[in-house]
Amino acid sequence: MDGIISITVIDRKGEEHKIEAPTDMNFNIMEICKASELPVKGTCGGMALCSTCHCYIESKHELPEMSEDEEDMLDQAFFVEDNSRLGCQLPLADEMDGLVIRLAPDDDEE
């Protein structure tokens, strides 16, 4: 690969956003979503201390194991599903090319 992957992010309105993202700059899913002006807060700055970057993995990609911190935070989050992850805990990698994620509902929403 050339260090650029394509990710599809489905926003809270069901709209798909195709994002080209570099894998050689140590970014994660949350940072790429924020840089693409998608409604991801990332309040804690990527420390797995909040769940404002909660998303659902919609594709069958093999992803890094969930850390204990991520599991603990998702235990306290709203709208958790079996495919829930924190975007801040998913560093971009070449193996993620074609990844599809859906933003979880914001706990401020109805």
Secondary structure, DSSP 8 states (H G I E B T S, - for coil): --SEEEEEEE-TTS-EEEEEEESSS--BHHHHHHHTT-S---TTSSSSSS-TTEEEE-S--------HHHHHHHHHSSS--TTEEEGGG-B--GGGTT-EEEE---TT--
